[in-house]
Amino acid sequence: MKRWSATAIFSLTLLCLLASVSQAQVFDLPKVKSYAHDNSPFLKAKESEIGIQKGERTITRSFMLPTLSANGSYTHYKLEHGTIEGVSGEKQKPDRERLAGDVSFNFVAFAFGKNYFNYRGSSLLVKSKEREYERTWQNLVFDLSKVYYSLLTVDKTILATQKTIESLQALESEIKQKVEVGRLPEVDLLKVEVSLSKSVDDLSKLKTFREDLIGELRRLMGYGEKEKLEIKDVPIAKIETKHFDTHELLSTAYTSRDDLKSIEHTIKSVKYQIKSVKASYFPEVDLQGNYSQQAPGNTDFVSDGSAGVVLSMPLFDGLSRKGKTDKLSYEKRRLQSLYRDKRLEIDKDVKTALKDYRETLVRVDSTERSVNHAQEVLRIERLKYRLGRTTINFVLEAEGQLLAARSLFYKAYYDNFIARDNIRLATGTLK
């Protein structure tokens, strides 16, 4: 009995685990964003660009630090040799084997800031990539919001279509009974069936469109292909009207847009790179040192060492530095043009987003009234039809108008949320 109980408990536990694995995860918008932040492949690729640029910064910083290297060698000759460097006289003994080891030190003591300017420019490029990442994240958040609210729109429209189908099915059953006793013509039943078939077809198209949206959401989130995904239903609530000042929004955008700041950092980086190239026209002072030990294979090591200051100055480089300076100067001009264009783009984005938001407020108000009116029209047409004062055509038309009004309302309602996010995206404050 105990063995059977243990087996039953194990089987029940296994079934519960399988059920939990196959059950779809339900996401609200904050959870969608959080998952995408941790798993989006596109976002991870953008994050890797920051790491690449940090590697470049480390390389440029290495030229500001001393270098230390050690070497060791063992050589076996066919004939005897006496080639110990820095040694003469009796200590220079011939041998077929040679052992040597040395440590070298080098440090750029002064180069008119050439390496420092390179490092500062590289550091600014890291900041530029970080700003690009933040802007990419904001664009991804907006895309996620658009798909999420589109899914809610479709879900609400599906429910409205299902209600219309249920209403038409009830009307079909009612008419069928009256047709059978001869109280209504059969053509009324046929018209209802045609309208019902159209609604069922519309429902099928909506479900297909919903699957497409789910697929797009999964792609943006980086969601596993085999895992099920569902979104949490959000009930309709009163739209909160917000008043925005255009000048205030533009001011916020100019100071907050990460893509604009990214260009600013890149321009500053190019300026430092130009300074670095110009500094290379001047002399460079290096501190160098060396310590070595050498010996034939069968004798003691002999030590040697050196220390000194090296002054170097390139006299002619085939106009290489001039070419670099010209190239960087044109790059700076290009970036400055992009900067001006980006400010114009921001101006357009903010004004367009604000216009779209105000438009959605009008649409929400008008479509909400249309739904109320369509409901009343349908109620009256049904009553008139039951009393024999109208035809089935007016009832079916009222059913279609109510469904259309509900669809437009849901579209306008969730477009309002998208428009508000678009304002935040345009001003660089979307999170």
C-alpha positions in Angstrom: 0.0 0.0 0.0 2.8 2.4 0.9 4.6 1.5 -2.4 1.4 2.3 -4.4 0.9 5.6 -2.5 4.5 6.7 -3.3 4.0 5.8 -7.0 0.8 7.7 -7.1 2.3 10.8 -5.5 5.3 10.6 -7.9 3.0 10.4 -10.9 0.8 13.3 -9.7 3.9 15.4 -9.2 5.2 14.6 -12.6 1.8 15.5 -14.2 1.8 18.8 -12.4 5.3 19.6 -13.6 4.4 18.8 -17.2 1.3 20.9 -16.9 3.3 23.8 -15.5 5.8 23.5 -18.3 3.2 23.4 -21.1 1.3 26.3 -19.6 1.8 29.6 -21.4 3.4 32.4 -19.5 1.2 35.5 -19.1 3.0 38.8 -19.6 1.9 42.4 -18.8 3.8 45.3 -20.4 6.4 45.8 -17.6 7.2 42.1 -17.7 7.5 42.1 -21.5 10.0 45.0 -21.2 12.0 43.3 -18.5 12.2 40.1 -20.4 13.3 41.9 -23.6 15.9 43.8 -21.7 17.5 40.6 -20.6 17.0 38.5 -23.7 16.6 40.5 -26.9 19.4 39.4 -29.3 19.4 42.8 -31.0 19.9 44.6 -27.7 22.7 42.2 -26.7 24.4 42.8 -30.1 24.3 46.5 -29.4 25.7 46.0 -25.9 28.6 44.1 -27.4 29.5 47.2 -29.4 30.1 48.9 -26.1 32.5 46.1 -25.1 34.3 46.4 -28.4 34.9 50.1 -28.0 36.0 49.6 -24.4 38.6 47.2 -25.8 39.8 50.0 -28.1 40.0 52.3 -25.2 42.2 49.9 -23.3 44.5 49.6 -26.3 44.9 53.4 -26.5 45.5 53.6 -22.7 48.3 51.1 -23.0 50.5 53.6 -24.9 50.4 55.9 -21.8 51.9 53.1 -19.6 55.4 51.7 -19.5 56.2 48.5 -21.3 58.3 45.7 -19.8 59.4 42.7 -21.7 61.6 39.7 -21.0 63.5 37.4 -23.4 65.5 34.3 -23.1 67.4 32.2 -25.7 69.5 29.1 -26.1 71.5 28.6 -29.3 73.6 25.6 -30.4 76.1 26.2 -33.1 77.9 23.8 -35.4 81.2 25.6 -34.8 82.6 27.4 -31.7 81.6 31.1 -31.4 82.6 33.8 -29.1 79.7 36.3 -29.4 78.7 37.4 -26.0 77.6 41.0 -26.5 79.4 43.6 -24.3 82.1 41.2 -23.2 85.8 41.2 -24.4 89.0 39.8 -23.3 89.4 36.5 -21.5 85.7 36.4 -20.6 84.8 36.1 -24.2 85.3 32.4 -24.5 84.3 30.5 -27.6 81.7 27.7 -27.3 79.1 25.9 -29.4 76.3 26.8 -27.0 75.1 30.2 -26.0 72.6 31.2 -23.2 71.1 34.7 -23.0 68.4 36.5 -21.1 67.3 40.2 -20.9 64.7 42.5 -19.5 63.8 45.7 -21.4 61.9 48.7 -20.2 60.4 51.6 -22.3 58.2 54.5 -21.3 57.0 57.5 -23.4 57.8 60.3 -21.0 56.6 63.2 -23.1 54.9 63.3 -26.5 53.0 66.6 -26.4 49.8 64.8 -25.3 49.6 62.6 -28.4 48.7 59.4 -26.5 46.5 61.2 -24.0 44.4 62.8 -26.8 44.0 59.4 -28.3 42.8 58.0 -25.0 40.3 60.8 -24.4 38.9 60.4 -27.9 38.5 56.6 -27.4 36.8 57.2 -24.0 34.3 59.6 -25.7 33.5 56.9 -28.3 32.7 54.5 -25.4 30.2 57.1 -24.1 28.8 57.5 -27.7 28.2 53.7 -27.9 26.5 53.8 -24.5 24.2 56.5 -25.7 23.5 54.5 -28.9 22.6 51.5 -26.7 20.2 53.6 -24.6 18.5 54.9 -27.7 18.2 51.4 -29.1 16.6 50.3 -25.9 14.1 53.1 -26.1 13.2 52.3 -29.7 12.8 48.6 -28.6 10.5 49.6 -25.7 8.4 51.6 -28.1 8.2 48.7 -30.6 7.2 46.4 -27.8 4.5 48.8 -26.6 3.1 49.1 -30.1 2.8 45.3 -30.6 1.5 44.9 -27.1 -1.2 47.5 -27.5 -2.0 46.1 -30.9 -2.5 42.7 -29.4 -4.9 44.2 -26.8 -6.8 45.9 -29.6 -7.1 42.7 -31.5 -8.2 40.8 -28.4 -10.9 43.3 -27.6 -12.0 43.2 -31.3 -12.1 39.4 -31.2 -14.3 39.5 -28.1 -16.6 42.0 -29.8 -16.8 39.8 -32.9 -17.6 36.8 -30.8 -20.4 38.8 -29.1 -21.7 39.7 -32.6 -21.6 36.0 -33.6 -23.5 35.0 -30.5 -26.1 37.7 -31.1 -26.5 36.5 -34.7 -26.7 32.9 -33.7 -29.5 33.8 -31.2 -31.3 35.8 -33.9 -30.8 32.9 -36.3 -32.4 30.5 -33.9 -35.3 32.8 -33.2 -36.0 33.4 -37.0 -35.6 29.7 -37.8 -38.5 28.9 -35.4 -40.7 31.6 -36.9 -39.8 30.4 -40.5 -40.8 26.9 -39.6 -44.3 28.1 -38.6 -44.6 30.5 -41.5 -44.4 33.7 -39.6 -41.3 35.0 -41.4 -40.0 34.4 -44.9 -37.0 32.1 -45.4 -35.0 34.9 -47.0 -34.6 36.5 -43.6 -32.9 33.4 -42.3 -30.6 33.2 -45.3 -29.6 36.9 -44.8 -28.7 36.2 -41.2 -26.7 33.1 -42.2 -24.7 35.1 -44.7 -24.0 37.8 -42.1 -23.0 35.1 -39.6 -20.6 33.5 -42.1 -19.0 36.8 -42.7 -18.5 37.4 -39.0 -17.0 33.9 -38.5 -14.6 34.7 -41.4 -13.7 38.0 -39.9 -13.0 36.2 -36.6 -10.7 33.8 -38.3 -8.7 36.6 -39.9 -8.4 38.4 -36.6 -7.0 35.2 -34.9 -4.5 34.8 -37.7 -3.4 38.5 -37.3 -3.1 37.9 -33.6 -0.7 35.0 -34.2 1.4 37.3 -36.4 1.6 39.9 -33.6 2.5 37.2 -31.1 5.3 36.1 -33.4 6.6 39.7 -33.7 6.4 40.1 -29.9 8.4 36.9 -29.4 11.1 38.1 -31.9 11.4 41.5 -30.2 11.6 39.9 -26.7 14.0 37.1 -27.7 11.4 34.7 -26.4 12.0 30.9 -26.8 10.5 29.3 -29.9 9.0 26.3 -28.0 7.6 28.3 -25.1 4.0 29.5 -25.2 3.3 33.2 -24.7 0.2 35.1 -23.8 -0.5 38.6 -22.7 -2.4 39.8 -19.7 -5.8 41.4 -20.4 -6.2 45.0 -19.4 -9.7 46.3 -18.8 -10.9 49.5 -20.5 -10.6 52.5 -18.2 -11.2 56.2 -18.4 -8.6 58.0 -20.6 -6.6 60.5 -18.7 -6.1 63.7 -20.7 -2.7 65.2 -20.4 -1.7 68.7 -21.5 1.7 69.2 -23.1 3.7 72.3 -23.9 5.5 72.1 -27.2 8.4 74.3 -26.2 8.9 72.4 -23.0 8.9 69.1 -24.8 11.4 70.4 -27.3 13.7 71.6 -24.6 13.5 68.2 -22.8 14.2 66.4 -26.1 17.3 68.5 -26.9 18.8 67.7 -23.5 17.6 64.1 -23.2 17.8 62.4 -26.6 20.5 59.9 -26.4 21.0 59.7 -30.2 21.8 63.5 -30.2 24.2 63.0 -27.2 25.9 60.1 -29.1 26.7 62.4 -32.0 28.0 65.1 -29.6 30.4 62.6 -28.0 31.6 61.4 -31.4 32.3 65.0 -32.5 34.3 65.6 -29.4 36.2 62.4 -30.0 37.1 63.4 -33.5 38.5 66.7 -32.2 40.7 64.9 -29.7 41.9 62.6 -32.6 42.9 65.7 -34.6 44.8 67.0 -31.7 46.6 63.7 -31.4 47.7 63.7 -35.0 48.9 67.3 -34.7 50.9 66.4 -31.6 52.8 63.8 -33.6 54.5 66.6 -35.5 56.5 67.3 -32.3 59.4 65.3 -30.8 58.8 62.3 -28.5 60.9 61.6 -25.4 61.3 57.9 -24.4 62.9 56.5 -21.3 64.6 53.1 -22.1 66.4 50.6 -20.0 67.8 47.1 -20.5 69.4 44.4 -18.3 70.8 41.2 -19.8 72.9 38.2 -18.8 74.8 36.1 -21.3 77.1 33.1 -21.1 78.6 30.2 -23.0 76.9 26.9 -22.2 79.6 25.8 -19.7 80.5 29.0 -17.9 79.0 31.6 -15.6 76.7 34.3 -16.8 78.0 37.8 -17.5 75.7 40.7 -16.7 75.2 43.9 -18.8 72.8 46.8 -18.6 71.9 50.1 -20.1 69.7 53.1 -19.4 69.0 56.2 -21.4 66.8 58.9 -22.9 65.8 58.7 -26.5 64.6 61.8 -28.4 62.8 61.0 -31.7 61.2 63.3 -34.3 59.8 62.3 -37.6 61.0 64.6 -40.4 59.0 63.3 -43.4 56.2 60.7 -43.5 55.0 61.0 -47.0 52.1 63.4 -46.0 50.5 60.6 -43.9 49.7 62.8 -41.0 48.3 65.5 -43.3 46.0 62.9 -44.8 44.8 61.8 -41.4 44.1 65.4 -40.4 42.2 66.1 -43.5 40.2 62.9 -43.2 39.3 63.7 -39.5 38.4 67.3 -40.4 35.9 66.1 -43.0 34.6 63.5 -40.6 34.0 66.3 -38.1 32.1 68.3 -40.7 30.0 65.3 -41.6 29.1 64.7 -37.9 28.2 68.3 -37.4 25.9 68.2 -40.4 24.3 65.0 -38.9 23.9 66.8 -35.6 22.0 69.7 -37.2 19.9 67.2 -39.1 19.2 65.3 -35.9 17.9 68.4 -34.2 15.5 69.1 -37.1 14.4 65.5 -36.8 13.8 65.9 -33.1 11.7 69.0 -33.8 9.6 67.0 -36.3 9.3 64.0 -34.1 8.0 66.0 -31.1 5.5 68.0 -33.0 4.2 64.9 -34.9 3.9 62.9 -31.7 2.0 65.7 -30.0 -0.4 66.1 -33.0 -1.0 62.3 -33.0 -1.8 62.3 -29.3 -4.3 65.1 -29.6 -5.9 63.3 -32.5 -6.3 60.1 -30.5 -8.2 62.1 -27.8 -10.7 63.3 -30.4 -11.0 59.8 -31.8 -11.5 58.1 -28.4 -14.3 60.6 -27.6 -16.1 60.3 -30.9 -15.8 56.5 -31.2 -17.0 56.0 -27.6 -20.1 58.0 -28.4 -20.5 56.0 -31.7 -20.5 52.8 -29.7 -23.3 54.1 -27.4 -25.3 55.3 -30.3 -24.8 52.0 -32.2 -26.0 50.0 -29.2 -29.2 52.1 -29.0 -29.8 51.8 -32.7 -29.4 48.0 -32.6 -31.8 47.8 -29.6 -34.4 49.9 -31.4 -34.0 47.9 -34.7 -34.4 44.6 -32.9 -37.5 45.8 -31.2 -39.0 47.1 -34.4 -38.2 43.9 -36.2 -39.9 41.8 -33.5 -43.0 44.1 -33.9 -42.9 43.7 -37.7 -42.2 47.4 -38.4 -38.8 46.9 -40.2 -36.9 44.4 -42.2 -34.0 42.1 -41.2 -31.7 44.2 -43.3 -31.8 47.1 -40.8 -31.1 44.7 -37.9 -28.1 43.2 -39.7 -26.8 46.6 -40.6 -27.1 47.7 -37.0 -25.2 44.7 -35.9 -22.4 45.5 -38.3 -22.3 49.1 -37.3 -22.0 48.2 -33.7 -19.1 45.9 -34.3 -17.4 48.5 -36.5 -17.9 51.1 -33.8 -16.4 48.9 -31.1 -13.4 48.0 -33.3 -12.8 51.7 -34.0 -13.1 52.6 -30.3 -10.6 49.9 -29.3 -8.2 51.1 -32.0 -8.5 54.7 -30.9 -8.2 53.8 -27.2 -5.0 51.9 -27.5 -3.6 54.3 -30.1 -3.8 56.8 -27.3 -1.4 54.8 -25.2 0.9 54.3 -28.2 0.8 58.1 -28.9 1.8 58.9 -25.3 4.7 56.5 -25.5 5.6 58.1 -28.8 5.9 61.5 -27.1 8.2 60.0 -24.5 10.2 58.4 -27.3 10.5 61.7 -29.2 11.7 63.5 -26.0 14.1 60.7 -25.0 12.3 59.9 -21.7 10.8 56.6 -22.6 11.8 53.8 -20.2 
